[in-house]
Amino acid sequence: MPQPGFIWVQGTELRYVDANGNVRAQTGTATGATGQPGYIWIQGNNIYYTDANGQVRYLPYQIIDNLGTQGFLWLEGTWIHYTRAGGGKTRWHSDVAHSDVAHSDVAHSDAHSDRGAYDDWSDNYSKYDAHTDYKDLGKWLHYSAHLDHSNVSWDESPHTDWGNHIDVPHRDVPHSDVPHSDVPHTDQPALV
């Protein structure tokens, strides 16, 4: 397997091994000229090469800066860089033409509820706390031996009154989403 930085012509493509060991390739634009297969050179702002069929081709570029001496070619990360005519760091690179699918955002709300049900505990009185003592009126004979009764004791269950409660911490983030997808594309030169 070729080492990072190795560059060669294969078919109509110019190929190289990037710094991660991946082979990248791109077919350049044919100029109409012909030449000796396998030659690679810098002319103007572009890298030119002659493909395996003898067609002269050139590759797209991206200007990085205006420093450097013309004619050098090197690997930097995943891209081939070179100094173009007149000097200046340049990268062999182009994006495949694409457009994103138009979309708009959809309104939404950040609904939330407070933690648990909030309610102050009411002090409940037993049904035995308020009562009426019956007097022996004699008209209910079977109650004639009525004795007063005593109140039934009542203990309240332990509880805490929630006089003040807090919301579960949250933050509304302004945004809106609409399902959409971008048109897939790859940078050139593409992985092989």
Secondary structure, DSSP 8 states (H G I E B T S, - for coil): ---TT-EEEETTEEEEE-TTS-EEEEE-EEEEEE--TT-EEEETTEEEEE-TTSEEEE--EEE--S-S-TT-EEEETTEEEEE-TTS-EEEE-EE----------B--------SS----------TTTS-------SSSGGGTT-----------------SS------------B---------EESEE-
